[in-house]
């Protein structure tokens, strides 16, 4: 999906205003909805860190995870 420049700017602005798990959750959701779940596409088009997107997916999947740093070891 090709995004309009205005939409990209809105997503980037929103992601820059968020921090921590909220930011990762947001970029994971945008990636899922607009980039077919591809962290690589989100990295290329939006400039977001691919590992942050992947971590966001893992955190969404494991909502009850007490220590999110445990999930970092499973990143490729």
LINRA-V324693 format. One record per residue. N is the residue number from 1. RES is the residue in one small letter. PHI is phi as a letter, one per 20 degrees, with the letter a starting at -180 (NA if undefined). PSI is psi in whole degrees, 0 to 359 (* if undefined). Layout:
N;RES;PHI;PSI
N;RES;PHI;PSI
//
This chain:
1;x;NA;133
2;x;e;124
3;x;e;143
4;x;f;149
5;x;g;325
6;x;f;319
7;x;f;317
8;x;g;315
9;x;f;322
10;x;f;315
11;x;f;316
12;x;f;317
13;x;f;315
14;x;f;317
15;x;f;328
16;x;f;335
17;x;e;345
18;x;e;159
19;x;c;162
20;x;l;221
21;x;f;332
22;x;f;319
23;x;f;314
24;x;f;321
25;x;f;316
26;x;f;310
27;x;f;330
28;x;f;318
29;x;f;315
30;x;f;318
31;x;f;318
32;x;f;316
33;x;f;324
34;x;d;343
35;x;c;28
36;x;l;29
37;x;m;11
38;x;e;110
39;x;f;328
40;x;f;318
41;x;f;318
42;x;f;322
43;x;f;315
44;x;f;314
45;x;e;317
46;x;e;342
47;x;n;14
48;x;e;149
49;x;f;124
50;x;g;321
51;x;f;328
52;x;f;320
53;x;f;314
54;x;f;320
55;x;f;321
56;x;g;318
57;x;f;314
58;x;f;321
59;x;f;324
60;x;f;321
61;x;f;324
62;x;d;64
63;x;g;329
64;x;e;11
65;x;f;125
66;x;e;327
67;x;c;99
68;x;f;338
69;x;f;339
70;x;f;331
71;x;f;340
72;x;f;328
73;x;f;342
74;x;e;1
75;x;f;145
76;x;f;*
//
